[in-house]
Amino acid sequence: MTSRKSKDKRPSGEAASIPASIQDLHCFTETSGVITSTMNDIPGYRVVKVLGAVYGLTVRSRNWAAGFGMVVKSIAGGELKWFTDMLYNARNDAISRLVAESQSRGGNAVIALRFDAADLGGFAQVCAYGTAAVVEKVDPAVADYPQLVK
């Protein structure tokens, strides 16, 4: 496959452009073995027990100087990297809190994981929510999920 880069398209398998300061956080938050999935089930696993809804919430503020700098930057257009970094960090904190809530109930998985984000008068709010559950592997042919590999 030939690789052709453009502003909107990337060849399959090529990583997204992630700010260097948070590359280690992109699409991964340490879950201490808890499976997190946006699906309503986990292929090769069976839900043994549903523990209820769980969520992780964080609210972030931008400092006045950075906010003013981003307003000036927005005049020229382009990505506002400081805000992007803030939202990546907020999302990862929300997942960490969701996982901790699931673990406190005895869960080893969160299914139907979703995110909600909002602007609260200059504050950024991110909420991760899903259903905490206990799951067990029923199909030995299914590979372990990355969160379970140590």
C-alpha positions in Angstrom: 0.0 0.0 0.0 1.4 3.4 -0.9 1.3 6.0 1.8 -0.2 9.4 0.9 -0.6 12.0 3.6 -3.1 14.8 3.4 -4.7 17.0 5.9 -7.8 14.9 6.3 -6.8 11.4 5.4 -4.2 9.0 6.8 -3.3 5.6 5.4 -4.7 2.8 7.5 -2.6 1.9 10.4 -0.8 5.2 10.6 -1.1 6.8 14.1 -2.9 10.1 14.6 -0.8 13.2 15.2 -0.6 13.3 19.0 1.0 16.2 21.0 4.4 15.0 22.3 3.5 15.9 25.9 0.7 13.4 26.0 1.7 10.7 23.5 1.9 8.2 26.2 -1.7 8.9 27.2 -3.3 8.7 23.8 -6.1 6.1 23.8 -4.6 4.4 26.8 -5.2 4.8 30.5 -3.8 2.3 33.0 -6.8 0.2 34.0 -5.2 -2.3 36.4 -6.6 -5.3 34.5 -10.1 -3.9 34.2 -11.4 -4.4 30.6 -13.0 -1.2 29.2 -15.2 -1.6 26.1 -17.6 0.6 24.2 -19.4 -2.5 23.1 -22.4 -4.0 25.0 -20.6 -7.3 25.3 -17.0 -8.6 25.2 -16.4 -11.3 22.6 -15.2 -14.5 24.2 -16.3 -13.4 27.6 -19.6 -13.8 29.5 -21.1 -11.3 31.9 -21.4 -13.1 35.3 -22.6 -10.2 37.3 -23.8 -6.7 36.6 -22.7 -4.2 39.2 -24.5 -1.1 38.0 -23.7 2.2 36.4 -20.3 3.8 37.1 -18.8 7.1 36.1 -15.7 9.2 36.4 -16.0 12.9 36.2 -13.5 15.8 36.0 -13.8 19.5 35.5 -10.9 21.5 34.2 -10.3 25.2 34.0 -8.0 27.0 31.7 -5.8 29.7 33.1 -6.6 33.2 32.0 -3.3 33.7 30.1 -3.6 30.4 28.2 -7.2 31.2 27.4 -6.3 34.6 26.1 -3.5 33.1 24.0 -5.8 30.5 22.5 -8.3 33.3 21.6 -5.5 35.1 19.7 -4.5 31.8 18.1 -8.1 31.1 17.0 -8.0 34.2 14.9 -5.4 32.6 12.7 -7.1 29.2 12.8 -5.7 25.8 13.4 -5.6 23.4 16.3 -5.6 24.9 19.8 -3.0 22.4 21.1 -3.2 23.6 24.8 -6.9 22.8 24.8 -6.4 19.5 23.0 -3.8 18.5 25.7 -6.2 19.6 28.5 -9.1 17.5 27.0 -6.9 14.4 26.5 -5.8 14.6 30.2 -9.4 15.2 31.3 -10.6 12.2 29.4 -7.9 10.0 30.8 -8.6 11.2 34.4 -12.3 10.4 33.8 -11.5 6.8 32.7 -9.2 6.3 35.7 -12.0 7.4 38.1 -14.5 5.1 36.3 -12.1 2.2 36.6 -11.5 2.9 40.3 -15.3 3.0 40.9 -15.7 -0.4 39.1 -12.9 -1.9 41.1 -14.4 -0.6 44.4 -17.6 -2.6 43.5 -15.6 -5.8 42.7 -15.8 -5.4 38.9 -13.2 -6.5 36.3 -14.9 -4.9 33.3 -16.8 -1.8 32.2 -19.1 -2.3 29.2 -21.0 0.2 27.2 -18.3 2.9 28.0 -19.3 6.3 26.8 -18.0 9.9 27.1 -19.8 13.1 27.6 -18.1 16.5 27.4 -19.5 20.0 28.0 -18.4 23.6 28.4 -19.5 25.0 31.7 -19.0 28.7 31.4 -15.3 28.5 30.7 -14.7 25.2 32.4 -14.4 21.9 30.5 -16.3 18.9 32.0 -15.6 15.4 30.8 -17.5 12.4 32.1 -16.8 8.7 31.3 -19.7 6.3 32.2 -20.6 2.7 31.6 -21.8 -0.5 33.3 -19.5 -2.2 35.8 -19.5 -5.9 35.5 -17.8 -9.1 36.4 -16.8 -11.1 33.3 -15.2 -14.5 32.8 -13.5 -15.8 29.7 -15.5 -18.6 28.0 -13.6 -19.0 24.7 -10.0 -19.9 25.1 -9.3 -19.2 21.4 -10.0 -15.5 22.0 -6.8 -13.5 22.7 -6.5 -11.7 26.0 -7.5 -8.0 25.9 -4.5 -5.6 26.2 -5.7 -4.5 29.7 -5.2 -8.1 30.9 -1.8 -8.7 29.5 0.9 -8.1 32.0 
